[in-house]
Amino acid sequence: MIGTAIDTKLPRLHGALPGPKAKEIVALDERHISPSYTRSYPLVAKRGQGAMIEDVDGNVFLDFAAGIAVVSTGHCHPKVVEAIQRQAAELIHISGTDFYYSQMIELAEKLEKVTPGKEPKRVFYANSGTEAVEAAIKLARYATGREKLIAFQGCFHGRTMGSLSLTASKAVQRKGFGSLLSGVFHIPYPNQYRCPFGGGAHDCGDDVIEHLEKVVFKKLADPSDVAAIFVEPVQGEGGYVPAPPKFLRDLANICARHGILLVADEVQSGMGRTGKWWASEYAGIEPDIMCLSKGITGGFLPLGATVCTRSVREVFRSHDRMRTFFHGHSYTGSPLACAAGIASLKIFGSEPVFERIAAIGKIHAERLPALKKHPAVGDVRSIGTVAAIEIKTGDAGYLSKLRPFLYGFFLEKGVLLRPLGNIIYVLPPYVITASELHYVYDVIQEALNALPALQTGRGGAS
Ligand SMILES: Cc1ncc(COP(=O)(O)O)c(C=O)c1O
């Protein structure tokens, strides 16, 4: 077991933050490391256990970001640590593109079992979420012989050039990078909270389907030219917005009708994060391709997986092209990453993970209504383990001060939370306890109460 300070169940801070050692390391980091990372906390991590992070000065924080929804089963889960140590002593790497090893297959079998659909599947391993999406783009184009791709406004699929062509979350993520993939069309996401078509009596999902069929397919891209539609069944970085289940079923039917592949990006919404193994299960859809990453290894080593199901394999079979789809990586599903993945999936079988997930969801449901009544709050929502608290935006001056204010406030309380723009995300690891979760809600309430001091202008609802 690691150091004693981390055994505490609530944050423990001594002295001003950042502490002396953290200050030194942040200064060195500024000299050597790319400034492209959007670090907001001067927190220098030393070790983690469960839901706690200890910094280099011995301060202990409660982690409600879980490494951006990665460390789902908690920091340094002993079973994952043990599996990594055992595997590292035996075989760390031998490129899976060139040779065989059983860990790759064992993890694929486990992923096949828990992903939607009973048909046998095929798994391709990448090194990250963005690479799982890259593989899906290439696979969809290759398998269908079509070029065009459809994605959603507000979606996030990664930042490499292919996945970035789909990402439409913030203009700044594309800024300065020149032309991206051609043939990509973005349609509105069926956000039931802020329907891009104005809402009213109409179902937002129906409006988006109508737009796809009457505008996109009629005026921009013939469906027979479309290789794939990429969808996050719950938009993650876009604000944890779930797509209506009927909408996803309609989308799946349209895809089936036109021979378009439905790609579900479950990099963030998967592995229990939204309350089921995969968010696609809420709609009962069986995507043709699924992109997975983040929680699949318990967060301990980067691994992405692109799981293709029946219809993709049928296309391959009919063209006898499975073996000529050339794609791979040196580190493709390394033995170490696969060992961590196998251990992580076993945790779901040996511990009451879904009971914990349900308990977290219950506390979100209990605490969010009170926050919604707060005058500073525009909207609240939660699905499974995640909650989003949307703060009303005021003038630009207010918005630019909001994020640093919230980061500072949360840090002083020993809580690591992710405020992005005007949204506070609560993303705990599944080992979080009820008292820890109530503590963070108390801290958020306090932060909201302190917001009027920030107001510089008139403000207004977002
Ligand atoms: C839905 C989704 N897809 C893809 C990615 C990219 O994953 P990575 O950061 O591992 O490249 C993310 C990352 O947040 C994501 O949320």
The ligand as a MOL file (V3000), in Angstrom:
LIG
                    3D

  0  0  0     0  0            999 V3000
M  V30 BEGIN CTAB
M  V30 COUNTS 16 16 0 0 0
M  V30 BEGIN ATOM
M  V30 1 C -15.7950 10.8420 -27.6810 0
M  V30 2 C -14.3010 10.9920 -27.8120 0
M  V30 3 N -13.6950 10.4910 -28.9000 0
M  V30 4 C -12.3580 10.5720 -29.0560 0
M  V30 5 C -11.5830 11.1930 -28.1060 0
M  V30 6 C -10.0910 11.2870 -28.3010 0
M  V30 7 O -9.4340 10.4390 -27.4210 0
M  V30 8 P -7.8720 10.6700 -27.0810 0
M  V30 9 O -7.8010 11.8810 -26.2280 0
M  V30 10 O -7.4470 9.4120 -26.3980 0
M  V30 11 O -7.1810 10.8610 -28.3830 0
M  V30 12 C -12.1740 11.7340 -26.9500 0
M  V30 13 C -11.3650 12.4060 -25.9250 0
M  V30 14 O -11.8320 13.0860 -25.0420 0
M  V30 15 C -13.5830 11.6370 -26.8080 0
M  V30 16 O -14.2070 12.1340 -25.7360 0
M  V30 END ATOM
M  V30 BEGIN BOND
M  V30 1 1 1 2
M  V30 2 1 2 3
M  V30 3 2 2 15
M  V30 4 2 3 4
M  V30 5 1 4 5
M  V30 6 1 5 6
M  V30 7 2 5 12
M  V30 8 1 6 7
M  V30 9 1 7 8
M  V30 10 2 8 9
M  V30 11 1 8 10
M  V30 12 1 8 11
M  V30 13 1 12 13
M  V30 14 1 12 15
M  V30 15 2 13 14
M  V30 16 1 15 16
M  V30 END BOND
M  V30 END CTAB
M  END
